[in-house]
């Protein structure tokens, strides 16, 4: 009887174990199937982002110059030469100046346009489309257009100045105006995107908040500061972070319009990395500059996220 009872118990355990093992195998297969869908994106990240970054980190400790196959290890020599170079801090200052002005002006004008054009009508839809359209135009094309607009001899801007009796300005040849031209180009291209995102945020704010504040006697200006801006803070943070990262990496407009000049007044960080690697063939030092610049962007982005914790209001 004991053997019969134990046999029955074993049989029951086997019958329970088999479905459990089948379920585990099924879940494993489902997990592998789900993971397979992410493989193309993961492969893209590994090939075009993670591997180049790791390779740059390795090259930053060498004196490789692209013309020789030998990569001699030099330790932190590249980092030391960069961090003790006055040009590094000048380029960093130019990049920060461009980034701050670009982000502030793009978001400021984007919010202003969003407030003005947040109207549902065919006419305003058409206006929004016109303002947003430059977002889809390649920066190369935009740079070529503004290269003609700000041409010192026959540019549209100088023609308008002559009509008003003002002398022509050497826009791209003057260190005091060249960087501003690049900022204008970036703002013109990016303000439409900021406007559309802000409009989406404005339409997500419940009307009841404005109605309740109106009953309490709040003015439009008070409503803007007390309701609109706080509830737009998550969207503002998103635009600040994305525009900050994009502006810090400015390259195409500099390469096409100024080549870092005049007198290196528009020599941004990514353009300096490019010229150092492919014109001066100092690939090891350029790789060190990439790593330093990457760390700076990551740290500043983390600072923005940390500071915004108390400033950003998430409804609900």
C-alpha positions in Angstrom: 0.0 0.0 0.0 2.9 2.4 0.8 4.4 1.8 -2.6 1.1 2.4 -4.3 0.6 5.6 -2.4 4.0 6.9 -3.2 3.6 6.0 -6.8 0.4 8.0 -7.0 2.1 11.0 -5.3 5.0 10.8 -7.7 2.6 10.6 -10.7 0.7 13.7 -9.5 4.0 15.6 -9.0 5.1 14.7 -12.5 1.7 15.8 -13.9 2.1 19.1 -12.1 5.8 19.6 -13.0 5.2 19.0 -16.7 2.7 21.8 -17.3 4.9 24.1 -15.1 8.0 23.3 -17.2 5.9 23.9 -20.4 4.8 27.3 -19.1 8.4 28.2 -18.2 9.6 27.2 -21.7 6.7 29.1 -23.2 7.5 32.2 -21.3 11.2 31.9 -22.2 10.3 31.6 -25.9 8.0 34.6 -25.6 10.7 36.6 -23.9 13.2 35.7 -26.6 10.7 36.6 -29.3 10.1 40.0 -27.7 13.8 40.5 -27.4 14.3 39.7 -31.1 12.2 42.7 -32.0 14.5 45.0 -30.1 17.7 43.4 -31.7 17.8 45.8 -34.8 17.6 48.9 -32.6 20.1 47.4 -30.1 22.5 46.5 -33.0 22.2 50.1 -34.3 23.0 51.5 -30.9 26.0 49.2 -30.5 27.4 49.8 -33.9 26.9 53.5 -34.2 26.9 54.8 -30.6 28.4 52.5 -28.0 31.3 51.1 -30.1 32.4 54.5 -31.4 32.3 55.9 -27.9 34.3 53.1 -26.4 36.7 53.2 -29.4 37.1 57.0 -28.9 37.8 56.4 -25.2 40.6 53.9 -26.2 42.0 56.3 -28.8 42.1 59.2 -26.4 45.0 57.5 -24.6 47.0 57.2 -27.8 48.8 59.6 -30.2 47.2 58.1 -33.3 47.1 60.6 -36.2 45.2 58.5 -38.9 48.3 58.6 -41.2 50.1 55.8 -39.3 48.8 52.4 -38.3 50.7 52.5 -35.0 48.7 53.6 -31.9 51.2 54.5 -29.2 49.9 54.7 -25.7 50.5 58.1 -24.1 48.3 57.9 -21.0 46.6 61.1 -20.0 48.9 63.3 -22.1 46.1 64.3 -24.6 43.8 65.3 -21.7 46.5 67.3 -20.0 47.3 69.2 -23.2 43.7 70.0 -23.8 42.8 71.1 -20.3 45.9 73.3 -20.2 45.2 74.8 -23.6 43.6 78.3 -23.7 41.9 77.5 -26.9 39.8 74.8 -25.2 38.3 77.3 -22.7 37.7 79.8 -25.5 35.9 77.2 -27.6 33.9 76.1 -24.6 32.9 79.7 -23.9 31.7 80.2 -27.5 29.8 76.9 -27.4 28.1 77.8 -24.1 27.3 81.3 -25.3 25.7 80.0 -28.5 23.8 77.3 -26.6 22.3 79.6 -23.9 21.2 82.2 -26.4 19.8 79.7 -28.8 17.8 77.8 -26.2 16.5 81.0 -24.5 15.5 82.7 -27.8 14.0 79.5 -29.4 11.9 78.7 -26.4 11.0 82.3 -25.7 9.8 83.0 -29.3 8.2 79.5 -29.4 6.1 80.2 -26.3 5.1 83.6 -27.6 4.1 82.2 -31.0 2.2 79.4 -29.3 0.2 81.9 -27.2 -0.5 84.0 -30.3 -1.5 81.2 -32.7 -3.3 78.9 -30.3 -6.5 79.4 -32.3 -8.5 76.7 -34.2 -9.1 78.1 -37.7 -7.9 77.4 -41.2 -6.0 80.7 -41.3 -4.1 80.0 -38.1 -3.5 76.4 -39.2 -1.8 77.8 -42.3 0.3 80.2 -40.3 1.4 77.4 -38.0 2.3 75.3 -41.0 4.5 78.1 -42.4 6.3 78.6 -39.1 6.8 74.9 -38.5 8.0 74.1 -42.1 11.7 75.1 -41.5 12.0 72.3 -39.0 11.9 69.8 -41.8 14.5 71.7 -44.0 18.0 70.4 -43.8 20.4 72.5 -41.9 22.7 72.5 -45.0 20.0 74.1 -47.1 19.1 76.5 -44.3 22.8 77.5 -44.0 23.0 78.1 -47.7 19.9 80.3 -47.7 21.2 82.5 -44.8 24.6 82.6 -46.4 23.0 84.5 -49.2 20.7 86.6 -46.9 23.7 87.8 -44.9 26.1 88.1 -47.8 28.1 91.3 -47.3 27.9 92.4 -50.9 24.5 91.4 -52.3 22.7 89.9 -49.4 19.0 90.5 -48.7 19.7 91.9 -45.2 22.2 94.5 -46.5 19.8 95.5 -49.3 17.1 96.2 -46.7 19.6 98.2 -44.7 20.5 100.3 -47.7 16.8 101.0 -48.4 16.6 102.4 -44.8 19.8 104.5 -45.4 22.0 102.3 -43.2 25.5 101.3 -44.3 26.1 97.6 -45.2 27.3 95.3 -42.4 29.9 92.6 -42.8 27.7 90.1 -41.0 29.9 87.0 -41.4 33.2 88.8 -41.4 32.8 90.6 -38.2 33.5 88.7 -34.9 30.8 90.7 -33.1 28.0 89.6 -35.5 29.0 86.2 -36.9 27.9 84.2 -33.9 24.6 86.1 -33.8 24.0 85.1 -37.4 24.4 81.5 -36.5 22.0 81.9 -33.6 19.4 83.5 -35.9 19.7 80.6 -38.3 19.2 78.0 -35.5 16.3 80.0 -33.9 14.5 80.3 -37.3 14.8 76.6 -37.9 13.8 75.5 -34.4 11.2 77.9 -33.2 8.4 76.2 -35.1 8.9 72.9 -33.4 8.9 74.6 -30.0 5.7 76.5 -30.9 3.9 73.2 -31.8 5.0 71.5 -28.6 3.9 74.5 -26.5 0.5 74.6 -28.3 0.0 70.9 -27.4 0.8 71.7 -23.8 -1.6 74.7 -23.8 -4.4 72.6 -25.1 -3.8 70.1 -22.4 -4.5 72.6 -19.6 -8.0 72.2 -18.2 -10.2 75.3 -19.0 -11.7 75.0 -15.5 -8.5 76.4 -13.9 -8.9 79.6 -15.9 -12.6 79.9 -15.2 -12.0 79.4 -11.5 -9.3 82.0 -11.4 -11.4 84.5 -13.4 -14.2 84.2 -10.8 -11.5 85.0 -8.1 -10.6 88.1 -10.1 -7.3 87.0 -11.5 -6.0 89.0 -14.5 -4.7 87.4 -17.7 -1.1 88.1 -16.6 -1.7 86.4 -13.2 -3.2 83.4 -15.0 -0.2 83.2 -17.2 2.3 83.2 -14.3 0.2 81.1 -11.9 -1.4 78.6 -14.2 0.0 78.5 -17.7 3.7 78.5 -16.9 3.6 76.0 -14.0 1.5 73.5 -16.0 3.8 74.0 -19.0 6.9 73.2 -16.9 7.2 69.5 -18.0 7.1 70.5 -21.7 9.5 73.3 -21.0 11.9 71.0 -19.4 11.7 68.6 -22.3 12.4 71.4 -24.8 15.3 72.8 -22.6 17.1 69.5 -22.4 16.6 68.5 -26.1 17.5 72.0 -27.4 20.5 72.2 -25.0 22.0 68.9 -26.2 21.3 69.8 -29.9 22.8 73.3 -29.6 25.9 72.1 -27.8 26.6 70.0 -30.9 26.3 72.7 -33.5 28.4 71.9 -36.5 26.8 72.2 -40.0 26.0 75.9 -39.9 29.5 76.7 -38.6 31.1 74.5 -41.2 29.1 76.0 -44.1 28.8 79.7 -43.1 31.9 80.7 -41.1 34.4 77.8 -40.9 34.9 78.8 -37.3 35.8 82.4 -38.1 36.3 85.2 -38.2 39.2 85.1 -35.7 37.8 81.9 -34.3 34.8 83.8 -33.0 32.4 80.9 -34.1 34.7 78.0 -33.4 32.3 75.7 -31.6 33.4 72.5 -29.9 32.2 69.9 -32.5 33.7 71.9 -35.3 37.0 72.0 -33.4 36.8 68.2 -32.9 36.2 67.8 -36.6 39.1 70.0 -37.7 41.5 68.5 -35.1 40.7 65.0 -36.3 40.4 65.4 -40.1 42.5 68.5 -40.9 45.2 68.3 -38.3 45.1 64.5 -38.1 45.4 64.5 -34.3 42.9 61.7 -33.9 44.0 60.7 -30.4 43.7 64.3 -29.0 40.4 64.7 -30.9 39.1 61.5 -29.2 40.1 62.9 -25.8 38.2 66.1 -26.6 35.1 63.9 -27.5 35.2 62.2 -24.2 35.6 65.5 -22.3 32.8 67.1 -24.2 30.6 64.0 -23.7 31.2 64.2 -19.9 30.4 67.9 -19.9 27.1 67.4 -21.7 26.1 64.5 -19.4 26.9 66.4 -16.3 25.1 69.6 -17.4 22.0 67.6 -18.4 22.0 65.9 -15.0 22.2 69.3 -13.3 19.2 70.5 -15.3 17.2 67.4 -14.4 18.2 67.8 -10.7 17.4 71.5 -10.5 14.0 71.0 -12.3 12.7 68.5 -9.6 11.3 71.4 -7.5 10.5 73.6 -10.5 8.5 71.1 -12.7 4.9 70.6 -11.9 3.2 67.4 -13.0 -0.5 67.7 -12.9 -2.3 64.9 -11.0 
